[in-house]
Structures are given as C-alpha cells and as structure tokens.
Amino acid sequence: MSGLILDTNAYVAFKRGRNLAIEMLRLADEIVIPVVVLGELLAGFACGDREAENRSELTSFLDSARVRVAVADATTASWYGRIFASLRRAGRPIPANDLWIAAAALQNGLPVFSFDQHFQAVDGLALVTKPEDLLP
C-alpha cells in the first residue's frame, strides 16, 4: 500500500490540473491531509473569490474513501517538538505549519508530497516528488 501526506501546494497543483499532481494522487492508496493543511486551504478559500466552489470541491475530495484528515494530538506535538529542536540545532528552520505537516507524516509513517524542498532537512522524513517514488 502506498500512502502519502498531502501538502497544501500539492493539493493546489492537483486542483489546477498539473499532471504530476494528478498522477501522484492516482497512485496513492491513502491520502492523508493534516489538519493544518486543511486550515491553510480554508484560509486561502476565504481570501479568494471562489470560496463556496472551492469548499465544495474540497468536501468532495475529502469524501473519497482514500482520503482522511489527520488531527493533531499530543503525539503529533511530541514529533513537532523533536523536529523543531533538530532543525534549530542544525540551523535549518522551516515554516511552523510545515513542522506540523512533517510531524503528521512521521507520526503516520508516510512520506510528504510537496513541492517545498525544505522538507528534505527533516531527519527520517521521506519527500515524494514523482510517481516513481510511490511505486513498490
């Protein structure tokens, strides 16, 4: 089974019809959206002029049997703290929301599908960027 954690920019690429994003999501048996990504998407929708349409499309996406939302809990927070400290010691900070995304990925044992290369700085985190990354 191949699963992935979906970053905000990967969802946006999917919705914009980017072939790479479409293929990545087609190959994934499980698509996990961290609650922080859900928040980023909803914030973006609220700032745009297609909020109702975007929300409706997201609801349909979330209704898929292959998609689930990962809610942050105490275990996620523990992962966040470890990642934050490790990156701080290395002098390689990443944005706070991406720390939460990385924490959700490590907690769930899944790679992150993102176009943000700074995820590579997180020890033990796999970043998937092409369909071959999901194939057995």
C-alpha positions in Angstrom: 0.0 0.0 0.0 1.3 3.4 -0.9 0.1 6.4 1.1 1.2 10.0 1.4 0.7 13.2 3.4 -0.6 15.9 1.1 0.9 19.4 1.4 -1.2 22.4 0.5 0.8 23.2 -2.6 0.3 19.6 -3.9 -3.4 19.9 -3.4 -3.4 23.2 -5.3 -1.4 21.7 -8.1 -3.9 18.8 -8.3 -6.8 21.2 -8.5 -5.0 23.3 -11.2 -4.7 20.1 -13.3 -1.0 19.6 -13.1 -0.3 16.2 -14.5 2.3 15.3 -11.9 0.0 16.0 -9.0 -2.9 14.1 -10.7 -0.7 11.1 -11.2 0.7 11.1 -7.7 -2.8 11.2 -6.2 -4.0 8.5 -8.6 -1.2 6.2 -7.4 -1.7 6.7 -3.7 -3.8 4.1 -1.9 -4.2 6.5 1.0 -4.1 10.3 1.0 -3.8 12.0 4.4 -4.4 15.7 4.9 -3.0 17.1 8.1 -5.5 19.4 9.8 -3.0 22.3 9.4 -3.2 21.8 5.6 -7.0 21.8 5.8 -6.7 25.1 7.7 -4.4 26.6 5.1 -6.7 25.6 2.3 -9.8 27.0 4.0 -7.9 30.3 4.8 -6.9 30.6 1.1 -10.5 29.9 0.0 -11.8 32.6 2.4 -9.4 35.2 0.9 -10.4 34.3 -2.7 -13.5 35.0 -4.8 -14.5 31.3 -5.3 -14.8 30.3 -1.6 -18.1 28.3 -2.0 -16.9 26.5 -5.1 -13.5 25.7 -3.6 -15.1 24.4 -0.4 -17.5 22.2 -2.3 -14.6 20.7 -4.3 -12.6 20.1 -1.2 -15.6 18.5 0.5 -16.0 16.1 -2.4 -12.2 15.3 -2.3 -12.4 14.6 1.5 -15.4 12.3 0.9 -13.2 9.9 -1.0 -12.6 6.6 0.8 -8.9 7.0 0.1 -8.7 10.4 1.9 -8.6 11.1 5.6 -7.8 14.1 7.8 -5.1 13.7 10.4 -5.9 15.6 13.5 -3.0 16.9 15.6 -2.8 15.3 19.1 -0.2 15.0 21.9 1.8 12.6 19.8 1.9 15.0 16.9 3.0 17.7 19.3 5.8 15.5 20.5 7.0 14.9 16.9 6.8 18.7 16.3 9.0 19.4 19.3 11.6 16.9 18.2 11.7 18.1 14.6 11.8 21.8 15.7 14.8 21.1 18.1 16.7 19.1 15.5 16.2 21.7 12.8 17.1 24.5 15.2 20.3 22.8 16.2 21.2 22.3 12.5 20.4 25.9 11.7 17.8 24.9 9.2 14.4 26.1 10.4 11.3 25.6 8.3 7.9 27.3 8.5 5.8 26.4 11.5 3.0 24.9 9.5 5.4 22.7 7.7 6.8 21.5 11.0 3.2 20.3 11.8 3.0 18.6 8.4 6.3 16.9 8.9 5.2 15.8 12.4 2.0 14.3 11.0 4.0 12.5 8.3 6.4 11.0 10.8 3.6 10.1 13.2 1.7 8.3 10.4 4.8 6.7 8.9 4.0 8.3 5.5 6.0 10.4 3.0 5.1 14.0 2.2 4.0 15.0 -1.3 5.1 18.6 -1.6 6.9 21.0 -3.9 8.7 22.5 -0.9 12.2 21.1 -0.8 12.9 22.2 2.7 11.1 19.0 3.9 14.4 17.3 3.0 16.0 18.9 6.0 13.8 16.8 8.4 15.6 13.7 9.5 13.7 10.5 8.7 11.1 12.2 6.6 10.6 11.0 3.0 9.6 13.6 0.4 7.9 12.2 -2.7 8.1 14.4 -5.7 7.5 12.0 -8.7 5.3 8.9 -9.4 8.3 6.5 -9.2 8.6 7.5 -5.5 5.3 5.8 -4.8 5.9 2.6 -6.8 6.9 -0.6 -4.9 
